[in-house]
Amino acid sequence: MTTTIIEGILATVFTLSGTIIYLFKDKLKSKLSWLTEYSPNMVLFICLSKIIGALGLILPIQFNFFPILTSIAALGLATIMVLAIAYHIRKKEYKDLPATIIFLALSLFVAYNRF
């Protein structure tokens, strides 16, 4: 039950994050420095990875179709969070670390509990 709730929260956050960042990337460039440092194709790739990962948290379990895909999606999202942590540390953006670490921990929790 707890894992399902966390999956729902993560799916919502990553879906909204990927969608909002991509749709409003021009307006968010002043707040999200990585949008100016990566190519438009890389930004699209990151945003799509978040959305696809979010779908991977929910769909396999809901349709009982290869439930192992939920763990793999959670590990993929955890990988994105590890890369985000490295980016924030490199840029000395320490204020962004706590939320990123929480999403990393939650993604790992889901991966562990679904394996």
C-alpha positions, -999 to +999 in steps of 0.1 A: +000+000+000+027+025+010+047+016-022+017+023-043+011+057-027+047+066-033+046+055-069+015+077-074+033+107-059+065+101-079+045+096-111+026+128-106+057+148-097+078+135-126+049+138-151+042+174-141+079+182-140+087+169-174+056+184-190+059+218-174+096+222-179+093+213-216+063+234-223+076+265-205+113+260-210+118+295-224+102+311-194+120+288-169+155+294-182+162+321-156+152+297-128+166+264-141+202+270-152+205+236-169+179+246-195+205+271-209+234+246-207+219+217-226+208+215-262+171+216-270+173+179-279+189+170-245+162+190-227+135+171-246+153+138-238+154+146-201+117+157-200+106+127-220+126+104-197+108+118-167+074+113-183+081+078-196+096+069-162+065+081-145+043+060-168+066+030-161+059+034-124+021+031-128+012+012-160+029-022-155+014-027-120-021-014-130-023-038-160-003-066-144+020-065-175+056-073-166+055-057-132+094-058-131+092-028-154+080-007-124+113-014-107+133-007-138+114+026-143+121+035-106+158+028-112+158+050-143+143+079-124+168+073-096+196+076-122+181+109-134+182+121-098+218+110-093+228+130-124+208+159-111+226+158-078+260+157-095+249+187-116+237+207-086+269+200-067+291+210-097+271+242-100+271+249-063+233+249-063+230+234-028+195+246-022+182+222-049+198+191-033+173+182-005+143+177-029+165+159-054+178+136-027+143+129-014+131+119-049+162+097-053+154+080-020+117+075-029+127+061-063+151+036-048+124+027-022+100+018-050+126-001-069+136-021-039+100-029-029+089-039-064+119-062-071 
